[in-house]
Amino acid sequence: MEHLRRIKKRLWDGYSRAFVPASLPELLSFYLNVSLLWWDPLGICARGTDSNVPVAWGPCNSVTNTQLESFDWFADLADFTELFGDDDPDGELVPKLVKKCIFPEVERRLRDCWDITSLKQSTRVAALLDECVLFESDQGESVFSRLVDAAIQRLETSLAALVPEVFVSADVLAKWYESSARMRLLWQSCKIACCALQLDGRLPEEKLSHFVLTAIFATRIAPHVRALRLYPKELAVIDRFVAALPQRWLEKGLPNMLVPLRDALGPRAPPGAEARVTAQAAARVLRNLRCFDEAQVIMATL
């Protein structure tokens, strides 16, 4: 890179007329692609080790940071593209290389590698999307949208594989309610929702809200809840789920999918000593749902 830098300084006019700037993305893409062999942005290969300490993989150390500045080539390329300030013909070299080399690799890892039940990986996915959007200079292009589509597809396919829809016939419903499998299904669904919500603000809100409220809550949680006010373990799942929801989803009123939840916690809750045990937890959930009147009624009965 230093040799190319000297040529650029000394042979400024010839450098531009020889179409070197137009050729550099293709020339340097091989170098960037090779460096990605040591990139572990989701922390998959570094599992069980200190992610802040690089691990040697053959001739190079691993790169586990989601920020592209962690690569050795980034600073060199950034300096190279600023030799002549705003008039530098290579001013868009770094964004072009990132979209040519980094975006496809991020898309592949989102589509094939991301464990949507891992909060750590989901947080890193959010950081990756934040990093990539910095290099999306042309809003008319659909390069970044492919990353968003890959993330949504991974959520949907993984949810179907990890938490399939369960239909229980009436004759085995009592056994299902008592089974540990039901609670595992509820907690797994809740965990995936919490992980997916790490991408709030990165994915289209209508798609993320549909995934969380419809595909997870209405389809996989609500049908398998027996009586929230009588079973604290069930209420604990709902408490965690509701606490993870973005408050702006609730500011314009309670979504239709959550109306039965409000009724089960408040107006239609069964009376008795067992319900009083869960009163404070139910009031907390209702406050998180912005159902303040219902929460106040519950607390007034204690």
C-alpha angles and dihedrals in degrees: 000000000000091000091053090048091057091048090051092052097045100038101037098150096040091045091060097040091051089061091239093147090055091050099047098081091058092042097049098038091082090056092049093046091053091051090055089068086078096044118111104169095161093051093237099136093037092057112138093021135088102275090206092062112074116233119218113240106186110301097353141050119248120256110219099165119106091215115092091218086079091074117091092228096056099075092043092052093045091053091045093055093051100053092110100028119227091350094059109126089213093056093118096041097105096048090047092051093045092052091044098047112011101042095057090048092050089048091052093050092048092049099042111017112034115109103210091198091062114091090194093054093043090053089051091049089056090050091049092053090047090052095047095049088061089068097046096103099160112061090195093066122089098211096108092041088065089062090051091049091049091053093049092047091050091051093050098044094043092049091053091049099042101036110023119188111271123210115192122195120226094248093062098033094105092053090047092054091052096045125105088222090070092055091046089053091050095048094043090052091048092048093052090049091052091049093047090051089062083077093058108137092022100069125052106277095227092055095044093047091048090051094049102036101033110022093040111023104030095036106032109020111030097050091055100048114104108188118336097197093051100045116052093192091061092045090052090060092050091046091055093044096050093044089059095053116106109250093225088067087065101039095088093048137292113307113245092246091061098047093089088051091056091049093048091052098042130009097024098037113129116251125235143077095299091057091049090059091063096038097105094046090048091050090051091053091048091051089051087052088051090243093135098159093055091047091051092051091053094049091047090060094057 
